[in-house]
């Protein structure tokens, strides 16, 4: 997710095109969805109240998108009532292009510093691979590089506290189809498990992390795996007016009975996937662009968050201080409407 990413502008068109492809593919050759043994236990998700630390390490260089992670922010997040942060990291911008694909030591040290700050205030961390744009355009060339990145990260974080969770890849799309993403997740998970047999791992979902793609995914059962998808529906409402999004119209409102019913229907689909695949689900991103009137942002956010919690779906809001912010860096204050929508009963 987020500003500074031109390819996000094509997301809506891509999802519509993907839906048309999937519909046209329906027929006798369609692969049936995986149904796990119903006796397999579904583990409780380790995440309760999570917020993304966006616009920082997901940028090509930290600070270029207007935010640099500060130690005081993690304490602020903990004191507000969150128990987890998700740290999106653009490792591809700090890893050599030639084998053995070394990660810049100074960049790795910066990530370590933020992880240590989180540990000091008892925040759990989801560490992911974010914005690997070249992978989506040229999987054949970049899949070996991604796997090497995970080799390095798995070795580096061996022995890290259990509060660290690892997420394989954020929002694969375009040429990173479900058919490529599923086996990639399996190989990366196998690599991680060599050093982390009991660590929580989150498997990225294709088609920009869509629920439809998760429904078609075929992961192997693992009691310490969370599945994930991202929820920005309706996109024309949540991204209206964002200069980097394909949603130029403004003044769109949300909150009718039909709107709420459609939202809850989608959450029920997620529950059905969880019950079928027997693994917990994390909704790893959801939020509304900052220029939408805050009362409308808050209504959508509260309704969705309460829907997650009623269904035992783990959630992680996008984001702390970026373009869908809950905290205003300029004022050094939480947006009270968004904070309340996320944390109050």
Secondary structure, 3 states (H helix, E strand, C coil): CCCCCHHHHHHHHHHHHHHHHHHHHCCCCCCCCCCCCCCCCCCCCCCCEEEECCCCCCCCCCCCCCCCCCHHHHHHHHHHCCCEEEECCCHHHHECCCCCCCECHHHHHHHHHHHHHHHHCCCEEEEECCCCHHHHHCHHHHHHHHHHHHHHHHHHCCCCCCCEEEECCCCCCCCCCHHHHHHHHHHHHHHHHHHCCCCCEEECCHHHHCHHHHHHCCCCCCCCEEEEEEECCCHHHHCCCCCCCCCCCCCCCCCCHHHHHHHHHHHHHHHHHHHHHCCCEEEEEECCCCCCCHHHHHHHHHHHHHHHHHCCCEEEECCCCCCCCCEECCCCEECHHHHHHHHCC
